[in-house]
Amino acid sequence: MKLKAITLLIPLLVMLITLSCNDSQRPSDFPPTLSTDPNDKQPSGDDNGGTTEVVTSGLTKDYLNTNRGIWQKPELILQLLGNLEDKVVADIGAGTGFFAFRLAPKAKKVIAVDINPVYTRTLDSLKVFRLADDIQERLETRLGKESTPNLKDEEVDIAIIVNTFVYIRDKVGYLRALKKGISKGGKLLIIEFKKKRLPEFVEPTQKYRLPLHEAEKMLYSAGYKNIEANDTALDYQYILVAEK
């Protein structure tokens, strides 16, 4: 049993070290990226008010920023999602599973979507250590694309996008694609950093962040309804909840 655990842990450590090294070479004001295209190096404005970089939550950030469990207030976020016992939840931009691992014991199923296969492989390795044997099968990893989370029609009841939405290229287009994967009456929750002065650990920097009113407008443009905004529950971030 110990040999099996060591065998699983070695590739995981290699991935973490590799990503940590890559992260340290990134300029301080450059958003963390998951794009595998070497030409995607400089962020620039797009028609949707964001950047043209496609990214997700940084793997090393989940480990090195040990205070995230405090300022992110994950339990409060889970409360906003309600009873998940019979719900299928998609965690878009899952990274190392900060939310996916908290959702798995509560939900019927969690689909952890990421554009980077390094993250999905890492999650598959981590769940062996992080989740009880009878819970592991509830967490499924899925490789998404820049334009779609690769969900089947009405496959999930709830989708969450935490610290990721700002980096999507065509935000309205992605929201429309995601809406197809959400069941009728299902919910979408988006959490992003406020466009004001925040602690240095916050990425992306202020000039790349998406204002609340612009994100709200995009949800309306993509056809979502009953949109509710909350910019007081979290110290550094705003919350948007919408229905299909």
C-alpha positions in Angstrom: 0.0 0.0 0.0 2.8 2.4 0.9 4.6 1.6 -2.4 1.4 2.3 -4.4 1.0 5.7 -2.6 4.7 6.6 -3.3 4.2 5.6 -7.0 1.2 7.9 -7.3 2.8 10.8 -5.5 6.0 11.0 -7.5 4.4 12.2 -10.8 2.3 14.6 -8.9 5.3 16.2 -7.2 7.0 16.4 -10.6 4.0 18.3 -12.0 3.9 20.7 -9.1 7.6 21.5 -9.4 7.3 22.0 -13.1 4.4 24.4 -12.8 6.1 26.2 -9.9 9.1 26.8 -12.1 7.1 28.1 -15.0 5.1 30.4 -12.7 8.3 32.0 -11.3 9.4 33.0 -14.8 6.2 34.9 -15.5 6.3 38.7 -15.3 4.6 40.0 -12.1 1.8 41.7 -14.1 1.1 38.9 -16.5 -2.0 36.8 -15.8 -1.4 33.1 -15.2 -2.2 31.3 -18.5 -3.2 27.8 -19.4 -3.0 28.4 -23.1 -0.6 25.9 -24.7 0.0 28.2 -27.7 3.5 29.7 -27.4 2.2 32.8 -29.3 -0.2 33.7 -26.4 2.2 35.8 -24.5 0.8 39.3 -24.1 -2.7 40.2 -22.9 -4.7 42.7 -24.9 -8.2 44.1 -24.8 -11.1 42.2 -26.6 -14.6 43.1 -27.6 -15.9 41.7 -24.3 -14.0 44.0 -22.0 -11.5 41.5 -20.8 -8.1 40.1 -22.0 -7.4 37.7 -24.8 -5.7 35.2 -22.5 -7.4 32.0 -21.7 -6.5 30.8 -18.2 -7.8 29.1 -15.1 -7.0 29.1 -11.4 -3.2 28.7 -10.9 -2.0 25.4 -9.6 0.8 26.7 -7.5 -1.5 29.5 -6.1 -3.7 26.8 -4.5 -0.8 25.5 -2.6 1.4 28.5 -1.9 -1.4 31.0 -0.9 -2.3 29.3 2.4 -4.7 32.1 3.3 -7.1 31.3 0.5 -9.2 29.2 2.8 -9.9 32.4 4.7 -10.5 35.2 2.2 -12.2 33.0 -0.4 -14.8 31.9 2.3 -15.5 28.6 0.6 -18.2 27.5 3.1 -20.2 30.7 2.4 -20.0 30.0 -1.3 -21.2 26.4 -0.8 -24.1 27.7 1.2 -25.1 29.9 -1.7 -25.4 26.8 -3.9 -27.9 25.2 -1.6 -28.5 21.5 -1.0 -26.3 19.6 -3.5 -27.2 16.1 -2.5 -29.0 15.3 -5.8 -27.1 17.9 -8.0 -24.4 17.6 -10.6 -22.0 20.5 -10.4 -19.4 21.7 -13.0 -16.4 23.4 -11.6 -15.0 25.4 -14.6 -11.3 26.2 -14.3 -11.0 23.7 -11.5 -7.2 24.0 -11.2 -6.1 21.8 -8.3 -9.6 21.3 -7.0 -9.9 24.0 -4.3 -13.7 23.9 -4.7 -14.0 20.5 -6.5 -12.7 18.6 -3.4 -15.1 20.6 -1.2 -18.0 19.9 -3.5 -17.5 16.2 -4.0 -18.6 15.0 -0.6 -21.8 17.2 -0.8 -22.9 16.7 -4.5 -24.2 13.8 -6.4 -21.4 14.4 -8.9 -18.7 17.0 -9.7 -17.2 17.6 -13.1 -13.9 19.4 -12.7 -13.3 21.1 -16.1 -9.9 22.6 -17.0 -8.3 23.6 -20.3 -4.9 22.3 -19.2 -4.4 18.5 -19.1 -1.7 18.9 -16.4 -4.4 20.1 -14.0 -6.9 17.3 -14.8 -4.1 14.7 -14.4 -3.2 16.3 -11.1 -6.8 16.1 -9.9 -7.0 12.5 -10.8 -3.9 11.8 -8.7 -4.9 14.1 -5.8 -8.4 12.6 -5.4 -6.8 9.3 -4.3 -5.4 11.1 -1.3 -8.0 13.8 -0.7 -11.3 11.9 -0.9 -12.6 8.8 0.8 -12.9 5.7 -1.5 -16.6 5.9 -1.8 -16.4 9.6 -2.8 -13.7 9.4 -5.4 -16.0 8.2 -8.1 -18.2 11.3 -7.7 -15.3 13.5 -9.0 -14.8 13.4 -12.7 -12.2 15.4 -14.6 -12.8 16.7 -18.1 -10.6 18.6 -20.5 -12.4 21.7 -21.7 -11.6 23.9 -24.7 -11.1 27.6 -25.1 -14.7 28.1 -26.4 -16.6 25.4 -24.5 -16.5 23.4 -21.2 -17.4 20.3 -23.2 -20.5 19.5 -21.3 -23.4 17.5 -22.7 -26.7 19.2 -23.1 -28.3 19.9 -19.7 -25.7 17.7 -18.1 -25.3 19.7 -14.9 -27.6 21.5 -12.5 -25.0 24.0 -11.3 -21.9 25.5 -12.8 -19.3 27.6 -11.0 -16.5 29.7 -12.4 -14.2 31.0 -9.7 -11.2 33.2 -10.4 -11.3 32.2 -14.1 -14.0 34.1 -16.0 -11.8 37.2 -16.6 -9.4 35.2 -18.7 -11.8 33.6 -21.1 -11.4 35.0 -24.7 -15.0 35.2 -25.9 -16.8 35.5 -22.7 -20.4 35.9 -24.0 -19.8 33.0 -26.5 -18.5 30.8 -23.7 -21.4 31.7 -21.5 -23.8 30.6 -24.3 -21.9 27.3 -24.7 -22.0 26.7 -21.0 -25.7 27.5 -20.8 -26.4 24.5 -23.1 -24.8 22.2 -20.5 -26.9 23.5 -17.7 -30.3 22.0 -17.0 -33.5 24.1 -17.2 -33.7 26.3 -14.1 -30.1 25.5 -13.2 -27.7 28.0 -11.8 -24.4 29.6 -12.7 -22.2 31.2 -10.1 -19.3 33.4 -11.1 -16.7 34.9 -8.6 -14.1 37.4 -9.7 -11.8 40.0 -8.1 -13.1 43.5 -7.7 -11.5 46.2 -9.8 -10.0 48.1 -7.0 -6.8 48.1 -5.0 -6.3 44.7 -3.5 -3.4 42.7 -1.8 -0.4 41.9 -4.0 -1.2 38.2 -4.2 -4.3 38.9 -6.2 -4.0 38.0 -9.9 -4.6 39.3 -12.4 -3.5 42.9 -11.6 -6.1 45.6 -11.5 -5.9 46.7 -15.1 -6.9 43.2 -16.3 -9.8 42.7 -14.0 -13.4 42.7 -15.1 -15.8 45.2 -13.4 -19.0 43.7 -11.9 -21.3 45.7 -14.2 -19.6 44.4 -17.3 -19.7 40.8 -16.2 -23.4 41.3 -15.3 -24.1 42.7 -18.8 -22.4 39.7 -20.4 -24.7 37.3 -18.5 -27.8 39.2 -19.9 -26.3 39.1 -23.4 -25.8 35.3 -23.2 -29.5 34.8 -22.2 -29.3 34.2 -18.5 -32.0 35.4 -16.2 -32.7 36.3 -12.5 -29.2 37.6 -12.2 -28.2 38.6 -8.7 -25.0 40.5 -7.8 -23.2 40.6 -4.4 -20.1 42.7 -3.9 -20.1 42.8 -0.1 -20.1 39.1 1.0 -16.4 38.7 0.1 -13.7 41.2 0.9 -11.8 41.0 -2.4 -14.4 39.6 -4.8 -17.9 40.0 -6.2 -20.4 37.2 -6.7 -22.8 36.8 -9.5 -25.6 34.2 -9.5 -27.7 33.6 -12.6 -30.3 31.1 -13.8 -30.6 29.5 -17.2 
